[in-house]
Amino acid sequence: MQTDKIALRSDGTGFAEAVEEASKFAVYTGLDHKQALRVRLLAEETIGMVEAITGDFTADFWIESDKKCAVRICLTANTAMDYVKKKELIEASSDKKNTAAKGFMGKIRQLIENGLYSIDEVGSLQSDYSDMAYMNLGMCEVAPGSTVHAVNFMWSLESYKNSVSIASEDKAKEEAWDELEKSVVAKLADDVRVGVSGNTVKMVIEKRSF
């Protein structure tokens, strides 16, 4: 099944409705209280991340499920912003840096922003913010028929976890794993994928089973 698509806007339009749609999904699919709470938490984390996106944007939010996946939270977004405007906004801030790119979901938001602002090369994702460097460990090829079809690039939580879990004395990698351990989304979701195709970004959070 698939819920209605909720239009989200940078002025906050649709945020409350998207959370409510998560509750409706739980009822429609017969989830118990604990399962419904997990779906709502994932939806709230997704919407909270979107709230932090810099500049004007539009996005569609919906939830779906099928035989392969119990819950699939989907978000597609686009914006009229570009990288130059993004840098201008950052330069106008008091500390001259993107302080919002902290924590696991903050870095996911950063991946989405970079896609929205037409940063096409994977290397550019880490060019300005050193704490984004390890997110590149999650970059992967797009398999035919993938839920997220990305011409430019795709990032996967599953791939990222496999990379940062490898034993290493690298302190940054250890910190990246610690960050995952503290993330609600990383604990609850089986995978998170962020794909960029042209000027459209799609994020999918999957919970394959309860």
Buried (B, 14 or more C-beta within 10 A) or exposed (E): EEBEBBEBEBEEEBBEBBBEBBBEBBEEBEBEEEBBBBBBBBBBBBBEBBEBBBBEBBBBBBBBBEEEBBBBBBBBBBBEBBBEBBEEEBEEEEEEEBEBBEEBBBBBBBBBBBBBBBBBEBEBBBEBBEBBEBBBBBBBEBEEEBBBEBEBBBBBBBBBBEBBEEEEEEEEBEEBBEBBEEBBBBEBBBBBBBBBBEBBBBBBBBBEEE
